Amino acid sequence: ALNRKDGSMRWSVPRESKRLTYSTPCVYRNSRGEDEIIFTNWQHGITSVDPATGKVLWENDVFGKPANERAIGSPVLAGDLVIGSCGFVTKLKHVVALRPVPGKREAEEVWRIERSVPHIPTPIVAKDWIYLWNDQGILTCANHQTGESLWSERLGGEGYSSAVCAGNRIFRVSRQG
């Protein structure tokens, strides 16, 4: 973390990752009303950090080892769930939901999806659903609290961009437009 006034380093958290991670962290407000910064990384899984001190609050190794994967899509929030993704082009890909345990420095796995999930695009949460639009153009809709799949359909349009929601529509730019 950097000091916003002068750019000096306030704290850093060493990571053991052997592969680059491209995901952007997000801010989660816990049950005590405190902010936590949520990171995803293949080797560490999903990590919560205190934004003031850099102290690791909890960490779940949910992506497994010894696979060589990358966390590229950013973590997203759905109610009290923290959802992260990780994978590799030719290997297994994961989208995992964790629920931080109130009053404790831990989080429990709630659900996991490993079929037709994105490697590079960030999942999107809208209303009660999480939409997983993968790199090959397959869009899956699941309940964001249970992970239960409602439907999955090949829409075409391969690409790496993340979807956006505007009103009651979801848009994504693909290689084809």
Order of alpha helices (4+ residues) and beta strands (2+ residues): beta-beta-beta-beta-beta-beta-beta-beta-beta-beta-beta-beta-beta-beta
